[in-house]
C-alpha cells in the first residue's frame, strides 16, 4: 500500500461542515471527514489499531490549528506521548504549544473525589461537567476518550450509561466538538460496546478487527454507521506505518477472525 488514498468515495455533501481525520483514505470514504460535532465509537479488540487511529486524528487536527484533547483512562499519558514520538507525522511542538493536550482521567477522578467503584447519578453529572469544562476552557475542537469502556465500568447500569451518553453527546455537540470514543470489545463480540446502548446513541461506529488472509493476520476497518453522511460499508485493510494509517480495499477470500 504505497498510497493511502482510495478512489470512489462520496463527494462532500452540500453545506456539511466536515472534520477531516487527516487520514486520506478514511476522509475519502466519508466524503471529507466526520460531520463536525459528531460522537463516534471506535470499536475493536486488542491490537487492532484503535488508539493509533484516534491519536492520528488528534495530531492531524492540531496540525490544522485545532485544539485537540486526549483523555486517557487506562494508560498513562506520558507513555502515550512516548509511543507517539515513533511516528513521523508527530511533532513535539504540537504538545508544547498547547494544541495537543493529554489528560489522565484517574487524575480527574481524584480531583473530583470520584473514588467509588460505582458512580452515583450526581457523580456522573459531575464527570460530564468536568469534561465539558475542559473542552470549553481549552477551546477543544477534537476529543478522544480512551476508553469509554473503562468509564462505563464505573457507571455499570445500562440506564445510567444511556443517560451519561445522551448528556455527554449533547454538551459536546453544543461545543461543536468532534469526539472519538474508544470501545474495547472481544474478538467474537456481536456488540460494538460494553452494554450495546452506547452504539445506539453515538452518531457513528467504526469497527477495527483482525482477519486471516493466506495464513497472515491483517488489520481491517469497516464503517458500520455514520449519521449525516453517505459512506462505504466495505471492509478495508489497514496498515499502521511510521507515516500514519494507510488503507486499501480488502480483497475477497479472507477469513474473519473478530472485531
C-alpha positions in Angstrom: 0.0 0.0 0.0 2.1 2.8 -1.2 -0.8 5.3 -1.3 -3.3 6.0 1.5 -5.9 7.3 -0.9 -8.9 5.4 -2.1 -10.9 6.1 -5.3 -14.7 6.3 -5.5 -15.5 8.0 -2.1 -18.7 10.1 -1.9 -18.3 13.8 -2.5 -18.7 16.2 0.5 -22.4 16.8 1.0 -23.6 20.4 0.3 -23.5 22.6 3.4 -21.9 19.9 5.6 -19.2 21.1 8.0 -16.6 18.4 8.0 -13.9 17.5 10.5 -11.2 15.8 8.3 -9.5 13.0 10.1 -6.3 13.7 8.2 -6.2 10.0 7.2 -6.6 10.5 3.4 -8.3 7.2 2.7 -10.7 7.5 5.6 -11.7 11.0 4.6 -12.3 9.8 1.0 -14.7 7.2 2.3 -16.5 9.7 4.5 -16.8 12.4 1.8 -14.4 14.7 3.5 -14.4 13.6 7.1 -16.7 13.3 10.1 -19.6 15.7 10.3 -18.4 18.2 12.8 -19.7 17.8 16.3 -20.4 14.1 15.9 -19.8 11.5 18.6 -18.1 8.4 17.0 -17.4 5.0 18.5 -14.1 3.4 17.5 -14.6 -0.3 18.4 -12.2 -3.2 18.3 -10.3 -5.9 20.2 -6.8 -5.6 21.5 -4.1 -4.7 18.9 -6.4 -3.6 16.1 -5.2 0.0 15.9 -7.9 1.9 17.8 -5.5 4.1 19.8 -3.3 4.8 16.9 -6.2 5.9 14.7 -7.5 8.2 17.4 -4.1 9.7 18.1 -3.5 10.4 14.4 -7.0 12.1 14.3 -5.9 14.4 17.1 -2.4 15.1 15.7 -3.8 15.9 12.2 -6.2 18.3 13.8 -3.5 20.0 15.8 -1.5 20.5 12.6 -4.5 22.4 11.2 -4.5 24.7 14.3 -7.4 22.9 16.0 -7.0 22.3 19.8 -7.1 18.6 20.5 -7.5 16.7 23.7 -6.8 13.0 24.6 -8.5 11.8 27.8 -6.7 8.6 28.9 -8.4 6.3 31.3 -6.2 3.3 31.4 -2.7 4.2 30.1 -0.5 7.0 31.4 -0.4 9.9 29.0 3.4 10.0 29.4 3.6 6.6 27.8 1.2 7.6 25.0 3.4 10.6 24.1 6.4 8.3 24.1 4.7 5.9 21.7 3.5 8.7 19.6 7.1 10.0 19.1 7.9 6.9 17.0 5.5 8.2 14.2 7.0 10.6 11.6 3.8 12.6 11.5 4.1 13.7 15.1 5.9 16.9 16.1 6.6 17.6 19.8 5.8 21.3 19.4 2.2 20.4 19.0 2.2 19.5 22.7 4.4 22.3 23.9 2.2 24.8 22.0 -0.9 23.5 23.8 -2.6 22.4 20.5 -2.4 18.8 21.6 -3.2 18.1 25.2 -3.1 14.9 27.2 -5.0 14.4 30.5 -5.2 11.3 32.6 -8.8 10.6 33.7 -7.7 8.9 37.0 -6.2 12.3 38.0 -9.6 13.9 37.2 -11.3 11.3 39.3 -9.1 12.1 42.2 -9.6 15.8 42.0 -13.4 15.3 41.8 -13.4 12.8 44.7 -14.8 10.1 42.5 -13.3 7.2 44.4 -16.3 4.8 44.4 -16.4 1.6 42.4 -19.8 2.6 41.0 -20.6 6.3 40.3 -23.8 7.8 41.6 -26.1 9.9 39.4 -24.6 13.0 41.0 -21.0 11.8 40.3 -21.9 11.0 36.7 -23.2 14.6 36.2 -20.0 15.9 37.9 -17.9 14.0 35.5 -19.8 15.3 32.5 -19.5 18.9 33.8 -15.7 18.3 34.2 -15.3 17.1 30.6 -17.5 20.0 29.4 -15.3 22.4 31.4 -12.1 21.1 30.0 -13.4 21.2 26.4 -14.7 24.7 26.9 -11.7 26.1 28.8 -9.1 24.7 26.3 -11.3 25.5 23.3 -11.1 21.9 22.2 -12.3 21.0 18.7 -11.3 17.3 18.7 -11.6 15.0 21.7 -10.7 11.3 22.3 -11.7 9.3 25.3 -9.7 6.1 25.6 -11.6 4.2 26.7 -15.3 4.6 27.0 -15.4 1.0 28.1 -13.4 1.8 31.2 -15.6 4.7 32.1 -18.7 2.6 31.7 -17.3 0.0 34.1 -17.7 2.7 36.8 -21.2 3.6 35.7 -22.3 -0.1 35.3 -26.1 0.2 35.0 -27.5 0.4 31.4 -30.0 3.1 32.2 -27.3 5.3 33.7 -24.9 4.6 30.8 -27.7 5.7 28.4 -28.2 8.9 30.4 -24.5 9.5 30.5 -24.1 9.1 26.8 -27.1 11.3 25.9 -25.9 14.1 28.2 -22.3 13.8 27.0 -23.4 13.8 23.4 -25.5 17.0 23.9 -22.8 19.0 25.7 -20.1 18.1 23.2 -22.4 18.8 20.2 -23.2 22.2 21.8 -19.5 23.0 21.9 -19.1 21.7 18.3 -16.5 19.2 19.5 -15.9 16.1 17.3 -15.4 13.2 19.6 -14.0 9.7 19.2 -14.8 7.2 22.0 -12.7 4.0 22.1 -14.7 0.9 22.8 -12.9 -2.3 23.8 -14.7 -5.5 22.6 -13.8 -9.2 22.3 -12.9 -10.8 19.0 -16.2 -12.5 18.7 -18.4 -9.9 20.2 -21.8 -9.2 18.5 -21.8 -5.8 20.1 -19.7 -2.7 19.5 -19.7 -1.6 23.1 -19.8 -2.9 26.7 -23.6 -2.9 27.0 -24.9 -2.2 23.5 -26.6 1.0 24.5 -23.6 3.1 23.7 -23.5 2.2 20.0 -27.2 3.1 19.7 -26.7 6.6 20.9 -23.5 7.7 19.1 -23.6 9.2 15.6 -21.1 6.8 14.1 -19.4 3.4 14.6 -16.1 2.4 13.1 -15.1 -1.2 13.6 -11.5 -2.4 13.7 -10.6 -6.1 13.6 -8.3 -8.8 12.5 -8.8 -11.3 9.7 -6.7 -14.1 8.2 -5.5 -13.9 4.6 -3.2 -16.6 3.1 -2.0 -17.5 6.6 -1.3 -13.9 7.7 -3.3 -11.9 10.2 -4.1 -8.5 8.9 -6.0 -5.5 10.4 -9.3 -4.4 8.8 -11.6 -1.4 9.2 -15.3 -1.1 8.4 -17.7 1.9 8.9 -20.8 0.4 10.5 -22.8 3.7 10.6 -22.2 7.4 10.2 -25.2 9.7 10.6 -25.4 12.7 8.2 -23.2 11.2 5.5 -23.2 8.5 2.9 -20.3 6.1 3.2 -19.0 2.8 2.1 -19.8 -0.2 4.2 -17.0 -2.3 2.6 -14.1 -3.7 4.6 -10.7 -2.2 4.2 -7.2 -3.5 5.0 -5.4 -1.2 7.5 -1.6 -0.9 7.8 0.0 1.1 10.7 3.1 2.8 9.3 5.5 5.4 10.6 3.9 8.0 8.3 0.4 7.2 9.5 -2.5 4.8 8.9 -2.9 3.5 5.4 -5.9 1.7 3.9 -6.7 -0.4 0.8 -9.8 -2.3 -0.3 -10.0 -5.8 1.3 -9.8 -8.5 -1.4 -12.3 -11.3 -1.0 -11.3 -14.6 0.4 -10.1 -13.6 3.9 -11.4 -15.4 6.9 -12.8 -13.0 9.6 -11.2 -13.6 13.0 -13.0 -11.0 15.0 -13.7 -7.3 15.8 
